[in-house]
Amino acid sequence: MSVVIVKPRVGETFDDNGLDTGAPAFRIGYAKLKVENASKALTVSIQPEKRRYLPGEEVEVTLLTQDWRGNPVPAEVSLSVVDMSVLALTGFRVPDLLALFYGDRGLGVRTAQNLLFLLERYKPGSKGGGGGDLEERARGDFKDTAYWNPSIVTDAGGRAVARFTLPDNLTTWQILATGHTRESLVGAFATEILETKRVIVRPVRPRFAVHGDRAELAAIVVNGTEEDAAFAVTLGGAGFKADDTEESVTVPAGEQRKVTFPVVFDDASAKADFVFAAEGADARDEVRESVPLVSFGVPRAVATSGFTEDAAAEERFFVPVREEVTGARAELTLSPTLATYLPKGLEFLVRFPYGCAEQTVSSFLPNIAVAELQGLGAFRIVSPESLREKVTAGMERLLTFQRPDGGFGYFPGSRESYPYLSAYVLHAFRLAANAGYAADERAMLRTREYLRSTLRSHRMENRTDLAERAYILYVLGETGTPDQALLSNLYGKRDELGVFAKAYLAMALERSGDHRRSADLLQDILAAAKISPRGTHFEEKNERQYRRLMSTNQRTTAVVLQALLRIDPQNALIPNVVRGLLAMRQGGHWDTTQSTTAGIFSLVEYLRATRELEGDFKATASVNGEEVNEAAFNAANILTRETADLPQDAMSHGQMNALVLSREGTGRLYYDLLLTYFWKTERIDPLESGISIAREIQPVKGSAAHPTVGSTYKVKLTITVPEERHFVGIESPHPAGMEGVDFALKTTQQYLQEEMDNGRADRSWWNWWDQSWYFTHREFRDDQVFLFADNLPAGVYRYEYLVRATLSGTFRWRPARASEMYFPEVFGNTAGETMKIGDAP
């Protein structure tokens, strides 16, 4: 408990030392109150009929609830029956509800959020067997949770009975009851029951297999009787071939023996069904399970895109032969304008919570873009009245950021003016004035004078200063008369400029009338273009160097597009740059408010130049002379796209196909064709198409040099990204005879993490960081390790994980693969390999 006493100001009195004795003051005191909680305990007990059960047997348990004095009380109880091997994976413990609800708590305020932890654990199997004696019946119904009831109410005598049927797991089940009463008494209790048989068959098989794998399946026969016994052990099922399917074995009492069955998995089946059985004179067990079978191959994707203003255009694409691929799909998208991608970006900026000067500029600049787009007749994001209100409010607020020297700080009362920010604000005011809004001309004049003064005293110490100078000269040219002398001076230092700074300088030179030098600069910029079938973008050599100027590669691409449109509007690369810019968006907008604003303004210029929002035409698509799609576009649906799959029977496999796009009317027709398929082949070579990935494996300390059952190995992935990529997924399959080591599971040998740490300990001091943090999502699946990264800047990334050999045989190791989620034609894969795993000595 705390007590706070506050004294208000009492006059203005001072003592001999000048201390203000009338000043406000406060005092605070604390006292700990011990609260007895024993009376809040609810005693819960569980009484099963017996402790040992057969598979499929019905279980009856009695629940009893009592208060702290031992008196029966009615309560609501939740009852769960869970495989203890699963609980062991998570490190589960029976909760102490009394301590949780009524334990000592320190003084403070706590907030919390309930999180749902989901353990994804696939246990292959199908419901099967049934009928007959429980000791003899086949087992095929495997579950992690045998029973769960969230609300069992005990009667006035504190008693309730629950009944449930066990699945076929031979395991120890934990029965857990947690309860509470109307008076908030709480308690929990757990007990165990055993499910077993006199003879047990434990299958040894992979969690999955690849077509053509050769594996040493096995059945471990456990004799739970009191005498030695002979058993006929058999393997039946489908999806595989085996030379021997029956063996005889004698198992001493209380011991176990292993019987192996070499098999080869079929090339065409989707799953393998197993029936393992052991039958003796008076006892038998049978287990039925299934595992998925996957093909040896890799996903492939090929894409092309373009536009036409002619009556017809033709693209040719190759479709592999049917025998080599599965799941072939060709998706065609038609649209009349690239503006279909803009509304979400506009909504993002209009609704963004703004605070500083830069954000305030970015709050009304997009509204000016909205006004310009609405002037084109296709967009109706907000009403004209709302636009005017937002722009006016933004400009009025910005004036409170202007300092006496005419420059702008990031917040009202800033002690310093920032040249780049001031130029950004001046540009925003001029754009607002050009759009018909009342801008403060005197404030703009003061900012121009501040910027001119800055340029005269600006030192050129590094690339950032030069880039800032380029932007200021660009803005001075946009808002008045360009300074030829300063432009010429900076042009002489062009090799020291970044890409976006060159673009700003080129636009400033073009406005000054110097087309020759602006065109030369533009060619330098285009030489650094990153070109792919789905788009073109631009990257700074050192993006982080320009963060002070709020620069990102996405903003750079937008600025280059603007320069292209102003200096060389007929350049054939422009539509591809537009596509590249659009491809960079996440959630409908670009990475920052600066990037989104620059992107929208460059696209507005593009739309004005192409006049494609005025399109009115009918589009027709034909494959090999057969019409497959038709769409009509006009003012009513100019911001829509039509997407359809090309019919399989229209495409010719094993040869080139002709896609003809016809247009009747006026406007520009854009098209995208994406062909995806799974390529099955006996040999898979490494391939790099925008991303490269390498994979290697090596034993950890104490493991056999060559893959051997029981040994542990480290897999190293090296992913090289030559340019920035977004939403990258990485799949690294396991051989079927190996399983991934997941340290999130409590039963995993945690000391093996040292093997991972050693991989970083010997790095040089400048490369000490763990690059795995780029991968924001990681999964250890039955058949692979999956990684996902929202964003991967250009560079080399490494990720390591451990696998353990669990089954002997010869296995096909599918390639590791990295690809962009939304541009699957940007990918890379390692070679496919064959791995032989030996049995433990």
Secondary structure, 3 states (H helix, E strand, C coil): CEEEEEECCCCCCECCCCCECCCCEEEEEECCCCCCCHHHECEEEEEECCCEECCCCEEEEEEEEECCCCCECCCEEEEEEEEHHHHHHHCCCCCCHHHHHHCCCCCCCCCCCCCCCCCCCCCCCCCCCCCCCCCCCEECCCCCEEEEEEEEECCCCCEEEEEEECCCCCCEEEEEEEEECCCCCEEEEEEEEEECCCEEEEEECCCCEECCCEEEEEEEEEECCCCCEEEEEEEEEECEEECCCEEEEEECCCCEEEEEEEEEECCCCCEEEEEEEEECCCCEEEEEEEEEEECCEEEEEEEEEEEECCCEEEEEEEECCHHHEEEEEEEEEEECCHHHHCHHHHHHHHHCCCCCHHHHHHHHHHHHHHHHHHHCCCCCCCCHHHHHHHHHHHHHHHHCCECCCCCECCCCCCCCCCHHHHHHHHHHHHHHHHCCCCCCHHHHHHHHHHHHHHHHHCCCCCHHHHHHHHHHHHHHHHHCCCCHHHHHHHHCCHHHCCHHHHHHHHHHHHHCCCHHHHHHHHHHHHCCCEEECCEEECCCCCHHHHHHHCCCHHHHHHHHHHHHHHHCCCCCCHHHHHHHHHHCCECCECCCHHHHHHHHHHHHHHHHHHCHHHCEEEEEEEECCEEEEEEEECCCCCCCCEEEECCHHHCCCCEEEEEEEEEEEECCEEEEEEEEEEEECCCCCCEEEECEEEEEEEECCCCCCCCECCCEEEEEEEEEECCCEEEEEEEEECCCCEEECCCCCCCCCHHHHHHHHHHHHCCCHHHCCCHHHHCCEEEECCCEEEEEEEEECCEEEEEEEEEEECCCEEEEECCCEEEECCCCCCEEECCCEEEEEECCC
